[in-house]
Structure formats: C-alpha cells, structure tokens
Amino acid sequence: MSFLTISHLEKSFGVTRVVKNFNLDVEKGEFISLLGPSGCGKTTVLRMVAGFETPSAGNITIEGREVSSLRPNQRNIGMVFQAYALFPNLTVAQNVGFGLRVKGVPAREIAARVEEMLALIGLPELGDRYPFQLSGGQQQRVALARALAPKPQVLLLDEPLSALDAKVRVSLRNEIRAIQRELGITTIFVTHDQEEALSMSDRIVVMHQGVAEQVGTPFEIYNTPATRFVAGFVGTLNTLDAKVLDPSIGRVKLGGNEMTLGRAIPPGEALLGLRPEMLRLGAHPGEAALTGTITELDFLGSVIRLRIDLGGQPLAVDLFNTTRQAPPKVGETVSLALNPSDALVIGG
Ligand code: ATP
C-alpha cells in the first residue's frame, strides 16, 4: 500500500463539481506536483488532503489511516501557502516554534528544534527578526521551516513561489527540493507553472476541469502527453491538422507536405503534435522532410526561434545555435527534418 492514497475523491460546491473522481497513490518521500490552469481544482484537492475542505465523496489515507474525518490539526500535515502567512507580531524563531508550542512541547526542545530548522533553511542568524524585516524569499523559507518544525508526515505546498520575483523563485525551487530530499518528506506541491512542475517533481498530475488527465514523471508528461490538453499545457507544441493517406503506415499529408510516421494511426483526420526543438534544418537520412517558408526569426543567443509557414499552417521551430553557421533569413524556403517517432499523434 502507498504512503498516501487518494481514491475516488469528489468535491462539489453547490451544483458545480470542481474535483471529479480524483485518484492518486503517493509513495513515501515522493515529490508530487498538481499542475493545471487556474480554477482546475488543484487547490481544492490540496485543501481536502489538509482537512480545510470536506470531500463530497471519496477517501484519503495516510499510512493506511483514513484521515477524511479528522480535523486539520489531527492529520500531522505541514502546509505552506502562497501569501506569506507568517504571524507578523511574532519573531522568526517564534513563528518557527509556533506549532510545537501549540502541542505543548517543552521550551528547551522548541529552542533546539527552531535552531535546527533555521540552519536547514540557511537563515541561522535571523531568529530575532520580525517578518516585515525579511525579503519575500526569506519569509517563504521561514514559512517552510514553520511547517516542517513539528515533523509532519506530509508537506503540502500551495503555490509557495508564485508571489516571488523570477530570480528568487528559481533559487528557492532548488532549495525546497534539496530540503525535501534531505528530510525525505512526502510532498504535494500545487502550481500552475509547468517549468516549476517539470524541474521539481518526481511525478506530475496534470489537472484540467477537475480531472487528473495524466499522472507521470516529468519526462513522460513532456514526451508522451496522453491528451490534447496535456500536450498543449506542458511545453510548447505545434499542433497541425493532417489528412491520413494510409493509416497502416501512418502516411499523412500536412500543409502541402507528406510524411510517413512508420506506425499505424487511426484513419481520417489526425492532429499531430511537433515540439519546436524536434525539428532541424536540412535533410537527414531516415528522417521525414518538411518544406516551408520562414516568416519570422528571433535570434535568442543559444536558440534561434523560427516561425515557418507550412502550406498555410504555422510551425514554430527552435534551432540550437551549436553550429555557429549564419542563420537562414526571413523569406527563405527551407527543408526541415524530423524523426518520425518524435511526432505525437494526439487523441483525447
Ligand atoms: P487557482 O490556481 O486559481 O487557485 P485551482 O486550480 O487551485 O486554481 P481551485 O481553487 O481548486 O482551483 O478552484 C476550483 C474551482 O472551485 C474554481 O472554479 C473555484 O471558483 C471553485 N471554488 C473553490 N472554492 C470554492 C468555494 N469555497 N465555494 C465555491 N466555489 C469554490
């Protein structure tokens, strides 16, 4: 049995079902992200795990114990929110020790644990400061220390980085992941930022309109998206309408080009997904060839981003600037190569 299991979880507000038959098994020490656009129900799932929201149906167990009927403070869960929810009138040390004080832990033990936590988050000197004397990133580290101080079984993070500026966000990402690994604490992280989810998670749950559309490692989610929504939401994807000429070998016609995918696909119309970085300039033996005209070119340093007109359908192409050859020019007609197995055929 998994460390944390969520089965057939449902939540309705009035007549609106915002979480629909949500199922998830989380292993001990795993870092799971719930990823999806605003309003898809990810926070509601997290709040049900925390106990702030009562499920309309379904079960949540932690180490085999059903927790759905327990109050938040009986669940042994630590939580960090988006907005800095530190107590403004308490010092950093008092904030970090708060959960332990509520539990009646002796003062000496609290002091030791607070010191340990402040060292863990890299702020050993700041125990006497008040929250207003800290930067946003420091406040979120303190919020993390406060959540971890009582040694919860599960850590829940609700968009903890979204209020921070871009640079701090990236460094705190790595720091949170390093602390999570060091403690081996089972973590569920809510985010609408695909880069955060891809870079931090052991596995990602992509949510859409209350449904978990796909659960997988970042690699699986990016490379083999299960549905059209997942394909479009995670990473940049060209979606191209194609006419299937021979379903048995996957021969398709798209934008004045024909190519063979080398695998059977459903007959009729197909929606193909091509990642911009999967295409290369020139002809390559054994690869499919597409011809189109460059309509835009952005030189970004490490990457040259092209926009191609493929017989009426736009195609974004990212070329890596590895050859140091002068890039092609707008208006040129170019040949592009693609490994046919990299072309996604999107269903769902
Ligand atoms: P965001 O990133 O914007 O927080 P989310 O994916 O976390 O989005 P939820 O906050 O879980 O989404 O909300 C899912 C849906 O449920 C939304 O349509 C929201 O308006 C609705 N909702 C959430 N809480 C309540 C509530 N207490 N009463 C009524 N509707 C609610």
Residues whose N, C-alpha, C, O or C-beta is under 5 A from the ligand:
A	BS01	ATP	F13 V18 P37 S38 G39 C40 G41 K42 T43 T44
